[in-house]
Structures are given as structure tokens and as C-alpha cells.
Amino acid sequence: MVAGQGLVLTSPSGWVSPQLEAVTLAATDPRAPLWVNGKAYRGLGEVLRDRTGLTVVNRLGMESYLLGVISAEMGRRSPAEQAALRAQAVVSRTYALRNLRRWRTDGFDLYGTVADQAYGGVAAETPEGRAAVSETRGRVLTYDGALIEAFYFSTCGGRTAEGYEVFRGAVRPYLRSVSDLNESGTAYCSISPRYRWREEWSGEALRATLQRNLPPLAGAGSALIGTVTDVRVTQRSASGRVEQLSIALGGSEVRVDGHARIRQVLRPPGGQPLRSTAFSLVATGAGRSVTTLVVDGMGAGHGVGLCQWGAVGRARAGQGYQQILAAYYPGTRLERRY
């Protein structure tokens, strides 16, 4: 339990330990997993005092960590899709090694969520994922001898994005916009359930969405959001993604810049950000009062680096993991670090 700036252990009999900086948790059987909040994990647990209470950190080796990442990110895959899992294993290993100590001031290396990489512990492991980690052990992607910035995402919709379109300063020769089309002109990621999608707002729903999302992102006061007279795309990136959105509110106009802000402003009623910025829109009633806004989109995620569903499609087409990685990170080198 929390005690001042540290932790103390207590027993049912009333014993209380001296104040501790951290507490290490281990399974009684070293061959068994550690259970925390009903979930099983490899390695050790470490309980830390944080700013608001407790943080439990899973301490384990890199390859053991990856076992809980690969299928959490890619789902269960068939033997015909194994090359996609191997590609993901190399990318996730590269990401983790490059970002070690990213959150050291908080006492850990990586979040187990999309803030870094999805990590589900033992429950997320699959035989196919374990094989992919084993078959690529120690292998990473480099450029000029350094680990690359291994960005990846769900579905590109037919073309990936330049790194700098989404991430400030990510001007890298290997983070280029590349086509995801096969020889017949079909996108490898067209098998994704998020390859094409549509969101629609009534005039009233659009106004409520903007009242909720626009003020904190664009500096517009909620009092200004009355009649929405237009929503239009005013700037696109080299890969065709929306870079700037203009929203006319009666006599004023608000411009929303940037991938993350645009996806937040047009957050659908379900609460998640808009799937991507690769979209077109039609505002019915523009110039007077928008009565319906329809957004037709492509893909899901930021669009930089490896397209996960594209990797699955390429694996089904017979491409090996080396070929998949070369397609999404052109000019990089596959190396074995250990």
C-alpha cells in the first residue's frame, strides 16, 4: 500500500514493513507465469510509487516481451501469413530497442498500449507469434548502421505517408510514401476491414461534435460554435491525406492543421479518433447551414512505415518477410544484433 512517498507491505496479522521504494513480485514456481490482476505475465513484476498511486511494471527480457506483442498487434494469423508476423517481429524489436528508457523518469521503458506497442502478456501469445519471434531472433532494421524509427499502423488504404507528413522532424530516407498496389492495381491491404469506411453526421450531431472537440484543439470558444456553414478540405499532403480542414462557423472560420488534430476534431460518436486523414468529404447545405456531413475514408492509422494489413496481403501473395520490410522501409538493412 502507499505510505507517504513510498510503499509498505502489510499482513493479515497486522505486521507492517518499513517504507520501501519498490516491491518486486515473482511467481513461487520459476517455470510458472506471474499473475497480476487476473492476467499472466512472463518475468517479474515491480511495484513502484508514482505521482497518483501505484504502477506495476513487468520486467522481462526483450524476446519474452515480444512474445506478448506480436499477436496482440497482428491478431491470429494462418501459416500462409507467417511472413507478416516475422516482419512485425523485426519491426517491434527495432522499435523497442530504439525506444528503451523512453519513459525512464516514470520507472519503465515502454507502455503496453498503442502509446508504444500493444502488449498482452501470456494471454496474447500464439504459437504463430512465438515462432515468428524465434525465427527472427535478434534481427532489426537499420539505416547507416543505426536503428530506424520503426513506425507502423493498421491499414494504408493504397499508399503510405511520408514520415514528415505526420511526425514533426521525421524526415528520413526510409520513411517515404510508397504504393501498396499489386501488379493488378489492387491494394495489398484491401483485405482489411478498415480499407474503406464512411462516417456521417446530421447538422445537429456535427454541431455537438465540434462543440465537444474543437475548442481544446483549435482555440475556438464553444460559444462561437452555432451554425456550421461549411466544412471543407483546404490542404492535402503529398500522399493525398488531409493536412488542413477549414470549418466555417457563421461569420468566422477555424482552420485545423495536422494529422492528429483533424482526427480528433472529427471524432465519431463512438469516441475513437477518425480512422485516418485519407478521406474526402461532402457537406450538404454548405454556404447556408450544413445539414449533413459525409466523410468517405481509406485505411486506418497514421500511415507511416509498415502497413500491417498490407504485410498480411503481401504474405498471402508469397512475399517473404525481408521483401515486405524492404517495401515499406526502402533502403534499410536487415541486421542481426544478437
N, C-alpha and C positions, 0 to 999 in steps of 0.2 A: 504494500500500500504506500501511497505518497505520504512523506513526512518532511515538511519544510522544503529544502532544496534537494532532497534525496529520497531514498526508499527505505522501508523497513519490512522485515518478514515477521509474521505473527503465526502462532499455533493455536489450535482449539483450546489448549490448556492455559493460554494467556501469556505464553513466552513471547517476547518482543526482541528482535535483533537490534544491534547498533545500527545507526544510519549508514546506508550503503549508497555508493554512486551508481551501481548497476548490479543486476542479478542475472546469472547465466542459467539457462534451463537445458536439460539434457534428458533423453529417454533413459529409462532404467536399463533397457537392453540396447547395447550399441548397434545392434543389427535392425532395430525397430525405428520407425519414424517418431518424431516429436509431435505431440498433439497440442494445438493451441486453438482455443475457441472452436473446438469440434473439427478442425482441419489438420491434416497430417503434412509434416514438412521434413525434409532431409536436413541433416546438420544440427546446429544448436540454435537456441533462442536466447536473446539478450534483452532484458527489460531495462529501459532507460527512463529517466525522468525528463520530460520535455516541458515546454512552456505552459501547457494546459493540463497535463496529467501524465500518462504513460505512453511510451512507444515500445512495441515488441519488434525486434529486428531478427530476421532469420540469417544466421551466419553460416555460410557453406561455400564450398569450392565452386569455381566457375562452371565446370562441366555439369555438376549436380544442379546448379542454378538453372542452366539451360534446359535441363530435362523438364522443368516446370514452366518453361517459357514457350517452347516451340509449338506444342499443340494448343496451348492457351491462345496463341496468336493465330494459328492456322487451322484449328479445328482438326477433326479426324480426317485423314486422307487415305486414299486407296494405294495399293502398291504401284499403280501406274502414275501416281502423283508424287512419288518419293523424292524426285529431283527437286520439287518445290520445297519440301521440308528441309532438304540438305542446304538449299540456297538460304532459307530462313535461318538455319542454324549458323551458317557463316556470318550472315548479316547481324544476327542477335549477339553473337560472340564479339564481333567487331564493335558493335555499339556499346556493349557492356565494358569491354576493356578500355575503350576510348573515354568512357564517362565514369570510370571508377573515381570515387571520392567527390563526385559531383555535389552530394548533399552531406559532406563531411561535418559541417557545422551542426547538423541535426543528428549526427551519430551513425549515419548509414551511407551506402553508396548509391543505391537506386530505389525508386519507388516500384512497387509491384503492380502498377496500373499503367494506363496509356500515357501518364506523365513521363514515363520512361518506356517500360515494356510490360505487357501483361504477364503476370506470374501467378500460377495457381497451386504451387506445391505439388505434392504427390498426386492429388486428385486430378490434376491437369495432365499428367503423364499418359502417354500412349506407347504401345510397342513401336509404332512407326516413328514417333518423335524421338524415342530413345535410340533407335537405330540411326536416325539422321544425325544426332549429336555424336554418337560413337564413330560413324563413318567419316565425319569431318573434324574430328578431334584436333584442336589447336589451330585450325585453319581460319584465317582472317583475310580481309581485303585491305590493300594498301595502295597509296599513290605517292610516288617519290620516297618510298620507304616508310611513310607514316600511315598510321591507321586512318581510314577515311571517316568522314561524317556519314554514318550509315543510316540515313533517313529511309523510312518505308511507310507504307499505308495500305489501305484496303484495295481500292479499285480506281484506275486512272481514267476509264471511260474512252480510251483510244489513244491518248497521248499523255505522257508525264509532263511535269512542270520544271522549269529552270529553278535551281535552288534559291536564287535571289528573289524570285517572284513571291516567295512565301516567308523565307527566313532571312532576316537582315544580316548582311555580311556573308551569306552562303554563296559566294561566287567561286565555284570550284569547277575545274575542267570535267570532272566526272559526274557532276550534278546538272546534267543537261536535259533539255526537253527532247524525249525520244518517242518515236512512233511505237505503238503497241499492236500494230496491224500485222496479220499474217499475209501470205502470198495472195490469198483470195480477197484481201481487203477487209477481213473480219477481225475485230479486236480480240486478242487472246483473253482479255478479261470480260468478254461478253457473256461468259458463263456466270458471272457474279449476279447475285440477287439485287445488287445496288448499281448495276451497269447503267440503267435508265430509271428515272424516277420523276415524280411530279408532286408539287405542293401547291395548295390553293387556299386563298384567304378571301372571305367576303370583305366588304368595306369595313364593317364593324369589327371583324376579327383582326384585320390589318391594323386598324387604329389602336386596338388593345395591345397587339404585339409591339407596335412602335412605342406606345406609352411605357411599356414594360422594359424594352430593351434599348431604345435609342438614347435616352438621357445619359446613362453612365458611360456610353461608348463614344458618343459624338458631341457631348456637351450641350445638347439641346434640352431646354427645360420642358417638362411634361405638360406645362400649361400651353406651350406652343403647338402641341400635337392635337389639333382639332380636325379640320377637314384635310384629308390626304388627297392632293390634287394630281400627283403624278409620282411614279417610281420608275426610274429608267437607269440603264447601264450607260455610264459616261466614259469608261476606260476599261480596256482589256489588256491582258498580258500577252507576251509572245506566244504562249501556248493556248491562248483563247480563253483563259479564265478571267473572271470579273475582278478588276483591280479597284474600281471605284463605282459606287452606287449613289445616285442623286435622288433625294426624296423631297418633293415639293409639298409644303405644308401651308396652304393658303398663300400669304404674301412672302413667305420665307422658304429657303431651300437649304437642306442639310446634305453635306457630302460625306459619305462613309468610305474610308480608304482602308485597304488591306484585307488580306485573306481572312484572318481571324475575326475582325470586326464585322465584316459582311456576313459571315456565317452566324455570328451571334445576333446581329440585328434582325435577320430573317429566321430566327429560331422558330421552328414549327411548334404547334401546341403541345406535342409530346415532351418537349423540354430539351431535347438534344440539339446541338448546333445543326444548321443546314448541312446536308451531306457533303457538299463541295461547293466551290465557286465556279465550276464548269457548268454554267446554266444560261438559258435565255429566259426572258420574261415578257408577259403581256399584261398591261394594266388597262382594264376596261373602264371607260369613263375618264381617262386621263385628260387633263385640261379643265375639268369641272370638279368632279368628285369620284375618286376611284371606287368602283362598286365591286370589282373582283380583281385579284392579282393571282396570276398563274405562273409558276416557275417550273420549267422543264429542265431537268438536270442530268448530268452524266457523272458517274463514278462516286466515290466516297473517300474522304480524307484529303490531306493537303496536296498530294500529287507529286511529291519529290522523292526520287530514288526508286526503290523496289515496289512494284505493284504486286501485291500478294496474290490476287486472283489472276493477274496476268501470268505470274510464275506458275500457278496451277495449270492454266491453259497451255503454257509452253511445255510443261512436263507431260501433259497428255499428248502433245504433238511430238513427243520423243526427244525434246531437248534435255541435255544433261545440266546439272546444277552450275557447272562452270560457264556454259553457254548462256544460261539465264542471268547469272551475275554480270557477265560481260555486256549483255543487252541493256541492263538498267544502270550500270555504273561503268560507262565506256572509258577505257584507258586505265582501269585499275588492274592490280596484280593480286592473284590468289597466292598467299604465303602461309607456311606453317610456322607458328610462333613457338609451339612447344609440342 
